[in-house]
Amino acid sequence: MPNARYAVIFASQRPRPAAGSGAPSDGYGEVADRMVELASRQPGFVAVESARGADGFGITVSYWTDRAAIEAWRDEAEHRVAQRLGRERFYDSFHLVVAELVEERSFERAR
């Protein structure tokens, strides 16, 4: 992640749907997409990666240039609304970590 100095690691557990009911239709997908769109326009934003399993457990890692950018994102008004919705209805639990990046490596198999 060129220019990234910090990572915000957000691990969350979505409610498990009842057997045969499919994914919950609580507006989560739309709000999550909007947060990625909004975050990507914030000063200091570098990138975001996200994955969620069939069991509802997910991890989103966003990368930022500095702590001030992370704090500004945390306090952004529309993001605050999404945070409240997360606590009220989107998540059974979550854990957030802010980490300073000290090393980065990557691998890509030649094709």
N, CA, C and O atoms as a GROMACS GRO file, in nm:
protein
  444
    1MET      N    1   0.084  -0.117   0.000
    1MET     CA    2   0.000   0.000   0.000
    1MET      C    3   0.089   0.125   0.000
    1MET      O    4   0.126   0.174   0.107
    2PRO      N    5   0.124   0.175  -0.114
    2PRO     CA    6   0.207   0.295  -0.117
    2PRO      C    7   0.142   0.408  -0.036
    2PRO      O    8   0.022   0.432  -0.047
    3ASN      N    9   0.221   0.475   0.042
    3ASN     CA   10   0.179   0.588   0.124
    3ASN      C   11   0.097   0.550   0.247
    3ASN      O   12   0.070   0.637   0.330
    4ALA      N   13   0.057   0.425   0.262
    4ALA     CA   14  -0.020   0.385   0.380
    4ALA      C   15   0.073   0.370   0.498
    4ALA      O   16   0.178   0.307   0.488
    5ARG      N   17   0.035   0.428   0.609
    5ARG     CA   18   0.112   0.417   0.732
    5ARG      C   19   0.035   0.345   0.842
    5ARG      O   20   0.093   0.292   0.936
    6TYR      N   21  -0.099   0.345   0.828
    6TYR     CA   22  -0.185   0.287   0.931
    6TYR      C   23  -0.293   0.200   0.865
    6TYR      O   24  -0.334   0.224   0.752
    7ALA      N   25  -0.336   0.101   0.940
    7ALA     CA   26  -0.447   0.016   0.897
    7ALA      C   27  -0.552   0.015   1.008
    7ALA      O   28  -0.520   0.005   1.126
    8VAL      N   29  -0.678   0.025   0.967
    8VAL     CA   30  -0.789   0.008   1.059
    8VAL      C   31  -0.850  -0.128   1.026
    8VAL      O   32  -0.902  -0.149   0.916
    9ILE      N   33  -0.843  -0.220   1.122
    9ILE     CA   34  -0.889  -0.358   1.102
    9ILE      C   35  -1.021  -0.372   1.177
    9ILE      O   36  -1.027  -0.359   1.299
   10PHE      N   37  -1.127  -0.398   1.101
   10PHE     CA   38  -1.262  -0.405   1.156
   10PHE      C   39  -1.315  -0.546   1.134
   10PHE      O   40  -1.352  -0.582   1.022
   11ALA      N   41  -1.319  -0.626   1.239
   11ALA     CA   42  -1.372  -0.763   1.232
   11ALA      C   43  -1.513  -0.759   1.290
   11ALA      O   44  -1.535  -0.702   1.396
   12SER      N   45  -1.608  -0.820   1.220
   12SER     CA   46  -1.747  -0.811   1.264
   12SER      C   47  -1.821  -0.942   1.241
   12SER      O   48  -1.788  -1.022   1.153
   13GLN      N   49  -1.922  -0.960   1.323
   13GLN     CA   50  -2.011  -1.076   1.308
   13GLN      C   51  -2.151  -1.025   1.279
   13GLN      O   52  -2.212  -0.957   1.362
   14ARG      N   53  -2.201  -1.057   1.162
   14ARG     CA   54  -2.338  -1.025   1.125
   14ARG      C   55  -2.431  -1.129   1.187
   14ARG      O   56  -2.387  -1.242   1.212
   15PRO      N   57  -2.556  -1.094   1.212
   15PRO     CA   58  -2.650  -1.196   1.262
   15PRO      C   59  -2.663  -1.310   1.163
   15PRO      O   60  -2.666  -1.289   1.041
   16ARG      N   61  -2.671  -1.431   1.215
   16ARG     CA   62  -2.688  -1.546   1.127
   16ARG      C   63  -2.836  -1.557   1.090
   16ARG      O   64  -2.922  -1.555   1.177
   17PRO      N   65  -2.865  -1.568   0.959
   17PRO     CA   66  -3.005  -1.579   0.920
   17PRO      C   67  -3.063  -1.712   0.964
   17PRO      O   68  -2.991  -1.812   0.977
   18ALA      N   69  -3.193  -1.713   0.987
   18ALA     CA   70  -3.262  -1.838   1.021
   18ALA      C   71  -3.250  -1.934   0.904
   18ALA      O   72  -3.242  -1.890   0.789
   19ALA      N   73  -3.249  -2.061   0.931
   19ALA     CA   74  -3.236  -2.163   0.826
   19ALA      C   75  -3.338  -2.140   0.716
   19ALA      O   76  -3.458  -2.126   0.743
   20GLY      N   77  -3.289  -2.135   0.591
   20GLY     CA   78  -3.377  -2.121   0.477
   20GLY      C   79  -3.424  -1.980   0.448
   20GLY      O   80  -3.497  -1.958   0.351
   21SER      N   81  -3.385  -1.882   0.532
   21SER     CA   82  -3.436  -1.746   0.511
   21SER      C   83  -3.345  -1.660   0.423
   21SER      O   84  -3.384  -1.550   0.385
   22GLY      N   85  -3.225  -1.707   0.391
   22GLY     CA   86  -3.133  -1.629   0.309
   22GLY      C   87  -3.071  -1.515   0.387
   22GLY      O   88  -3.080  -1.511   0.510
   23ALA      N   89  -3.008  -1.424   0.316
   23ALA     CA   90  -2.940  -1.310   0.381
   23ALA      C   91  -3.042  -1.212   0.436
   23ALA      O   92  -3.147  -1.192   0.376
   24PRO      N   93  -3.011  -1.149   0.549
   24PRO     CA   94  -3.102  -1.050   0.604
   24PRO      C   95  -3.116  -0.930   0.509
   24PRO      O   96  -3.018  -0.890   0.447
   25SER      N   97  -3.235  -0.875   0.498
   25SER     CA   98  -3.258  -0.758   0.412
   25SER      C   99  -3.275  -0.635   0.502
   25SER      O  100  -3.382  -0.574   0.507
   26ASP      N  101  -3.168  -0.601   0.572
   26ASP     CA  102  -3.174  -0.491   0.668
   26ASP      C  103  -3.108  -0.363   0.618
   26ASP      O  104  -3.091  -0.269   0.695
   27GLY      N  105  -3.070  -0.360   0.491
   27GLY     CA  106  -3.006  -0.242   0.435
   27GLY      C  107  -2.856  -0.237   0.452
   27GLY      O  108  -2.791  -0.139   0.414
   28TYR      N  109  -2.800  -0.342   0.510
   28TYR     CA  110  -2.656  -0.344   0.539
   28TYR      C  111  -2.571  -0.324   0.412
   28TYR      O  112  -2.479  -0.242   0.411
   29GLY      N  113  -2.602  -0.398   0.308
   29GLY     CA  114  -2.522  -0.391   0.185
   29GLY      C  115  -2.514  -0.250   0.129
   29GLY      O  116  -2.407  -0.205   0.089
   30GLU      N  117  -2.626  -0.182   0.127
   30GLU     CA  118  -2.629  -0.046   0.074
   30GLU      C  119  -2.547   0.049   0.161
   30GLU      O  120  -2.474   0.133   0.109
   31VAL      N  121  -2.560   0.034   0.292
   31VAL     CA  122  -2.484   0.121   0.383
   31VAL      C  123  -2.335   0.090   0.372
   31VAL      O  124  -2.253   0.182   0.369
   32ALA      N  125  -2.299  -0.036   0.365
   32ALA     CA  126  -2.157  -0.074   0.353
   32ALA      C  127  -2.097  -0.017   0.224
   32ALA      O  128  -1.987   0.038   0.226
   33ASP      N  129  -2.170  -0.030   0.114
   33ASP     CA  130  -2.121   0.025  -0.013
   33ASP      C  131  -2.104   0.176  -0.005
   33ASP      O  132  -2.006   0.231  -0.055
   34ARG      N  133  -2.198   0.242   0.058
   34ARG     CA  134  -2.191   0.388   0.072
   34ARG      C  135  -2.071   0.428   0.158
   34ARG      O  136  -2.005   0.528   0.128
   35MET      N  137  -2.041   0.351   0.263
   35MET     CA  138  -1.928   0.384   0.348
   35MET      C  139  -1.797   0.371   0.272
   35MET      O  140  -1.706   0.452   0.291
   36VAL      N  141  -1.784   0.270   0.187
   36VAL     CA  142  -1.662   0.255   0.106
   36VAL      C  143  -1.650   0.373   0.010
   36VAL      O  144  -1.542   0.430  -0.005
   37GLU      N  145  -1.760   0.409  -0.053
   37GLU     CA  146  -1.760   0.523  -0.145
   37GLU      C  147  -1.720   0.651  -0.071
   37GLU      O  148  -1.635   0.727  -0.119
   38LEU      N  149  -1.779   0.675   0.044
   38LEU     CA  150  -1.752   0.796   0.121
   38LEU      C  151  -1.608   0.797   0.176
   38LEU      O  152  -1.540   0.898   0.168
   39ALA      N  153  -1.564   0.684   0.230
   39ALA     CA  154  -1.428   0.676   0.285
   39ALA      C  155  -1.324   0.703   0.176
   39ALA      O  156  -1.223   0.769   0.200
   40SER      N  157  -1.349   0.650   0.056
   40SER     CA  158  -1.251   0.664  -0.052
   40SER      C  159  -1.231   0.810  -0.094
   40SER      O  160  -1.133   0.841  -0.160
   41ARG      N  161  -1.322   0.898  -0.055
   41ARG     CA  162  -1.309   1.041  -0.087
   41ARG      C  163  -1.249   1.121   0.028
   41ARG      O  164  -1.231   1.242   0.015
   42GLN      N  165  -1.219   1.056   0.139
   42GLN     CA  166  -1.166   1.126   0.256
   42GLN      C  167  -1.016   1.152   0.238
   42GLN      O  168  -0.944   1.066   0.189
   43PRO      N  169  -0.970   1.272   0.278
   43PRO     CA  170  -0.826   1.297   0.277
   43PRO      C  171  -0.753   1.193   0.362
   43PRO      O  172  -0.796   1.162   0.474
   44GLY      N  173  -0.644   1.140   0.310
   44GLY     CA  174  -0.565   1.042   0.383
   44GLY      C  175  -0.604   0.898   0.358
   44GLY      O  176  -0.533   0.807   0.402
   45PHE      N  177  -0.715   0.874   0.289
   45PHE     CA  178  -0.755   0.736   0.256
   45PHE      C  179  -0.662   0.681   0.149
   45PHE      O  180  -0.626   0.752   0.055
   46VAL      N  181  -0.622   0.554   0.164
   46VAL     CA  182  -0.534   0.490   0.066
   46VAL      C  183  -0.606   0.377  -0.006
   46VAL      O  184  -0.608   0.374  -0.129
   47ALA      N  185  -0.666   0.284   0.069
   47ALA     CA  186  -0.731   0.167   0.006
   47ALA      C  187  -0.817   0.096   0.110
   47ALA      O  188  -0.811   0.126   0.229
   48VAL      N  189  -0.898   0.001   0.062
   48VAL     CA  190  -0.979  -0.082   0.150
   48VAL      C  191  -0.988  -0.223   0.091
   48VAL      O  192  -0.995  -0.240  -0.031
   49GLU      N  193  -0.988  -0.322   0.179
   49GLU     CA  194  -1.006  -0.463   0.141
   49GLU      C  195  -1.109  -0.521   0.236
   49GLU      O  196  -1.110  -0.489   0.355
   50SER      N  197  -1.197  -0.607   0.184
   50SER     CA  198  -1.302  -0.661   0.268
   50SER      C  199  -1.341  -0.800   0.224
   50SER      O  200  -1.338  -0.832   0.105
   51ALA      N  201  -1.378  -0.884   0.321
   51ALA     CA  202  -1.426  -1.019   0.292
   51ALA      C  203  -1.526  -1.059   0.401
   51ALA      O  204  -1.512  -1.020   0.517
   52ARG      N  205  -1.627  -1.138   0.361
   52ARG     CA  206  -1.725  -1.186   0.458
   52ARG      C  207  -1.761  -1.330   0.422
   52ARG      O  208  -1.789  -1.360   0.306
   53GLY      N  209  -1.761  -1.417   0.522
   53GLY     CA  210  -1.793  -1.557   0.501
   53GLY      C  211  -1.943  -1.584   0.508
   53GLY      O  212  -2.021  -1.498   0.550
   54ALA      N  213  -1.982  -1.702   0.468
   54ALA     CA  214  -2.122  -1.743   0.470
   54ALA      C  215  -2.178  -1.743   0.612
   54ALA      O  216  -2.299  -1.732   0.632
   55ASP      N  217  -2.090  -1.757   0.711
   55ASP     CA  218  -2.134  -1.757   0.851
   55ASP      C  219  -2.156  -1.617   0.907
   55ASP      O  220  -2.193  -1.601   1.023
   56GLY      N  221  -2.133  -1.514   0.824
   56GLY     CA  222  -2.154  -1.376   0.867
   56GLY      C  223  -2.033  -1.307   0.924
   56GLY      O  224  -2.038  -1.188   0.953
   57PHE      N  225  -1.922  -1.380   0.943
   57PHE     CA  226  -1.801  -1.318   0.996
   57PHE      C  227  -1.728  -1.246   0.883
   57PHE      O  228  -1.706  -1.303   0.776
   58GLY      N  229  -1.689  -1.120   0.908
   58GLY     CA  230  -1.620  -1.043   0.805
   58GLY      C  231  -1.506  -0.962   0.861
   58GLY      O  232  -1.501  -0.932   0.980
   59ILE      N  233  -1.414  -0.928   0.773
   59ILE     CA  234  -1.303  -0.841   0.808
   59ILE      C  235  -1.290  -0.736   0.699
   59ILE      O  236  -1.286  -0.768   0.580
   60THR      N  237  -1.282  -0.611   0.742
   60THR     CA  238  -1.255  -0.500   0.651
   60THR      C  239  -1.130  -0.430   0.703
   60THR      O  240  -1.121  -0.396   0.821
   61VAL      N  241  -1.034  -0.410   0.614
   61VAL     CA  242  -0.912  -0.338   0.650
   61VAL      C  243  -0.906  -0.215   0.560
   61VAL      O  244  -0.903  -0.225   0.438
   62SER      N  245  -0.903  -0.098   0.624
   62SER     CA  246  -0.883   0.024   0.548
   62SER      C  247  -0.745   0.079   0.582
   62SER      O  248  -0.697   0.067   0.694
   63TYR      N  249  -0.683   0.140   0.482
   63TYR     CA  250  -0.547   0.191   0.496
   63TYR      C  251  -0.548   0.342   0.485
   63TYR      O  252  -0.618   0.400   0.401
   64TRP      N  253  -0.469   0.406   0.572
   64TRP     CA  254  -0.470   0.552   0.584
   64TRP      C  255  -0.328   0.606   0.596
   64TRP      O  256  -0.236   0.533   0.636
   65THR      N  257  -0.311   0.732   0.562
   65THR     CA  258  -0.178   0.793   0.568
   65THR      C  259  -0.138   0.833   0.709
   65THR      O  260  -0.019   0.834   0.742
   66ASP      N  261  -0.236   0.868   0.794
   66ASP     CA  262  -0.202   0.915   0.928
   66ASP      C  263  -0.320   0.900   1.024
   66ASP      O  264  -0.433   0.874   0.982
   67ARG      N  265  -0.291   0.916   1.152
   67ARG     CA  266  -0.394   0.902   1.256
   67ARG      C  267  -0.501   1.010   1.244
   67ARG      O  268  -0.619   0.983   1.270
   68ALA      N  269  -0.462   1.131   1.206
   68ALA     CA  270  -0.559   1.239   1.193
   68ALA      C  271  -0.665   1.204   1.088
   68ALA      O  272  -0.783   1.235   1.108
   69ALA      N  273  -0.625   1.142   0.979
   69ALA     CA  274  -0.721   1.101   0.876
   69ALA      C  275  -0.817   0.996   0.930
   69ALA      O  276  -0.937   1.000   0.900
   70ILE      N  277  -0.766   0.903   1.009
   70ILE     CA  278  -0.851   0.799   1.070
   70ILE      C  279  -0.951   0.862   1.164
   70ILE      O  280  -1.068   0.826   1.164
   71GLU      N  281  -0.906   0.956   1.245
   71GLU     CA  282  -0.995   1.022   1.340
   71GLU      C  283  -1.101   1.106   1.268
   71GLU      O  284  -1.217   1.109   1.311
   72ALA      N  285  -1.063   1.172   1.160
   72ALA     CA  286  -1.160   1.249   1.082
   72ALA      C  287  -1.266   1.156   1.022
   72ALA      O  288  -1.384   1.190   1.020
   73TRP      N  289  -1.224   1.039   0.974
   73TRP     CA  290  -1.319   0.941   0.920
   73TRP      C  291  -1.411   0.890   1.030
   73TRP      O  292  -1.532   0.879   1.009
   74ARG      N  293  -1.356   0.859   1.146
   74ARG     CA  294  -1.437   0.813   1.258
   74ARG      C  295  -1.547   0.913   1.291
   74ARG      O  296  -1.659   0.874   1.324
   75ASP      N  297  -1.514   1.042   1.282
   75ASP     CA  298  -1.607   1.147   1.323
   75ASP      C  299  -1.694   1.202   1.210
   75ASP      O  300  -1.777   1.289   1.235
   76GLU      N  301  -1.677   1.153   1.088
   76GLU     CA  302  -1.756   1.202   0.974
   76GLU      C  303  -1.904   1.174   1.000
   76GLU      O  304  -1.940   1.065   1.044
   77ALA      N  305  -1.991   1.272   0.973
   77ALA     CA  306  -2.132   1.266   1.014
   77ALA      C  307  -2.208   1.145   0.960
   77ALA      O  308  -2.276   1.076   1.036
   78GLU      N  309  -2.197   1.117   0.832
   78GLU     CA  310  -2.269   1.003   0.775
   78GLU      C  311  -2.213   0.870   0.827
   78GLU      O  312  -2.287   0.774   0.846
   79HIS      N  313  -2.082   0.867   0.850
   79HIS     CA  314  -2.020   0.748   0.907
   79HIS      C  315  -2.070   0.726   1.050
   79HIS      O  316  -2.089   0.612   1.092
   80ARG      N  317  -2.090   0.834   1.124
   80ARG     CA  318  -2.145   0.823   1.261
   80ARG      C  319  -2.283   0.758   1.259
   80ARG      O  320  -2.314   0.676   1.346
   81VAL      N  321  -2.366   0.793   1.162
   81VAL     CA  322  -2.498   0.731   1.150
   81VAL      C  323  -2.483   0.582   1.123
   81VAL      O  324  -2.552   0.500   1.183
   82ALA      N  325  -2.391   0.546   1.033
   82ALA     CA  326  -2.367   0.404   1.002
   82ALA      C  327  -2.316   0.330   1.126
   82ALA      O  328  -2.354   0.214   1.148
   83GLN      N  329  -2.232   0.393   1.206
   83GLN     CA  330  -2.183   0.331   1.329
   83GLN      C  331  -2.299   0.299   1.423
   83GLN      O  332  -2.305   0.192   1.483
   84ARG      N  333  -2.391   0.395   1.434
   84ARG     CA  334  -2.508   0.373   1.522
   84ARG      C  335  -2.593   0.257   1.469
   84ARG      O  336  -2.637   0.172   1.546
   85LEU      N  337  -2.616   0.254   1.337
   85LEU     CA  338  -2.692   0.144   1.277
   85LEU      C  339  -2.622   0.010   1.299
   85LEU      O  340  -2.687  -0.092   1.322
   86GLY      N  341  -2.490   0.010   1.293
   86GLY     CA  342  -2.414  -0.112   1.318
   86GLY      C  343  -2.441  -0.168   1.456
   86GLY      O  344  -2.463  -0.288   1.472
   87ARG      N  345  -2.439  -0.081   1.554
   87ARG     CA  346  -2.464  -0.125   1.692
   87ARG      C  347  -2.609  -0.167   1.713
   87ARG      O  348  -2.637  -0.263   1.785
   88GLU      N  349  -2.702  -0.096   1.648
   88GLU     CA  350  -2.845  -0.123   1.669
   88GLU      C  351  -2.896  -0.246   1.594
   88GLU      O  352  -2.978  -0.321   1.647
   89ARG      N  353  -2.845  -0.268   1.469
   89ARG     CA  354  -2.906  -0.378   1.393
   89ARG      C  355  -2.815  -0.455   1.299
   89ARG      O  356  -2.851  -0.566   1.260
   90PHE      N  357  -2.699  -0.404   1.260
   90PHE     CA  358  -2.618  -0.473   1.160
   90PHE      C  359  -2.527  -0.581   1.217
   90PHE      O  360  -2.502  -0.681   1.150
   91TYR      N  361  -2.477  -0.563   1.339
   91TYR     CA  362  -2.376  -0.654   1.393
   91TYR      C  363  -2.421  -0.717   1.524
   91TYR      O  364  -2.486  -0.654   1.607
   92ASP      N  365  -2.384  -0.844   1.540
   92ASP     CA  366  -2.394  -0.908   1.672
   92ASP      C  367  -2.274  -0.867   1.757
   92ASP      O  368  -2.285  -0.854   1.879
   93SER      N  369  -2.160  -0.847   1.691
   93SER     CA  370  -2.039  -0.803   1.761
   93SER      C  371  -1.940  -0.747   1.660
   93SER      O  372  -1.950  -0.774   1.540
   94PHE      N  373  -1.846  -0.669   1.710
   94PHE     CA  374  -1.735  -0.625   1.626
   94PHE      C  375  -1.615  -0.592   1.713
   94PHE      O  376  -1.627  -0.572   1.834
   95HIS      N  377  -1.499  -0.588   1.648
   95HIS     CA  378  -1.373  -0.556   1.715
   95HIS      C  379  -1.293  -0.470   1.617
   95HIS      O  380  -1.277  -0.508   1.501
   96LEU      N  381  -1.244  -0.356   1.664
   96LEU     CA  382  -1.170  -0.264   1.578
   96LEU      C  383  -1.030  -0.244   1.633
   96LEU      O  384  -1.012  -0.225   1.754
   97VAL      N  385  -0.932  -0.248   1.546
   97VAL     CA  386  -0.792  -0.226   1.582
   97VAL      C  387  -0.733  -0.124   1.486
   97VAL      O  388  -0.753  -0.133   1.365
   98VAL      N  389  -0.661  -0.027   1.539
   98VAL     CA  390  -0.583   0.066   1.457
   98VAL      C  391  -0.437   0.026   1.474
   98VAL      O  392  -0.386   0.021   1.586
   99ALA      N  393  -0.370  -0.003   1.363
   99ALA     CA  394  -0.233  -0.053   1.369
   99ALA      C  395  -0.141   0.032   1.280
   99ALA      O  396  -0.179   0.072   1.170
  100GLU      N  397  -0.022   0.057   1.330
  100GLU     CA  398   0.078   0.124   1.249
  100GLU      C  399   0.150   0.018   1.166
  100GLU      O  400   0.192  -0.085   1.219
  101LEU      N  401   0.164   0.043   1.038
  101LEU     CA  402   0.229  -0.054   0.949
  101LEU      C  403   0.380  -0.041   0.963
  101LEU      O  404   0.436   0.068   0.957
  102VAL      N  405   0.445  -0.156   0.981
  102VAL     CA  406   0.590  -0.155   0.994
  102VAL      C  407   0.658  -0.228   0.879
  102VAL      O  408   0.777  -0.209   0.854
  103GLU      N  409   0.584  -0.311   0.809
  103GLU     CA  410   0.642  -0.385   0.697
  103GLU      C  411   0.528  -0.432   0.608
  103GLU      O  412   0.416  -0.454   0.654
  104GLU      N  413   0.559  -0.446   0.480
  104GLU     CA  414   0.458  -0.496   0.385
  104GLU      C  415   0.527  -0.589   0.287
  104GLU      O  416   0.637  -0.562   0.240
  105ARG      N  417   0.461  -0.700   0.256
  105ARG     CA  418   0.509  -0.796   0.158
  105ARG      C  419   0.393  -0.840   0.074
  105ARG      O  420   0.278  -0.834   0.118
  106SER      N  421   0.420  -0.884  -0.046
  106SER     CA  422   0.313  -0.938  -0.130
  106SER      C  423   0.372  -1.045  -0.223
  106SER      O  424   0.493  -1.054  -0.241
  107PHE      N  425   0.285  -1.125  -0.278
  107PHE     CA  426   0.322  -1.232  -0.369
  107PHE      C  427   0.214  -1.243  -0.474
  107PHE      O  428   0.096  -1.231  -0.443
  108GLU      N  429   0.254  -1.265  -0.596
  108GLU     CA  430   0.159  -1.291  -0.703
  108GLU      C  431   0.219  -1.395  -0.796
  108GLU      O  432   0.328  -1.377  -0.850
  109ARG      N  433   0.147  -1.504  -0.812
  109ARG     CA  434   0.194  -1.612  -0.898
  109ARG      C  435   0.194  -1.566  -1.044
  109ARG      O  436   0.097  -1.507  -1.091
  110ALA      N  437   0.303  -1.593  -1.113
  110ALA     CA  438   0.312  -1.560  -1.256
  110ALA      C  439   0.211  -1.644  -1.333
  110ALA      O  440   0.190  -1.761  -1.301
  111ARG      N  441   0.150  -1.588  -1.430
  111ARG     CA  442   0.048  -1.660  -1.509
  111ARG      C  443   0.094  -1.688  -1.647
  111ARG      O  444   0.021  -1.748  -1.726
   0.00000   0.00000   0.00000
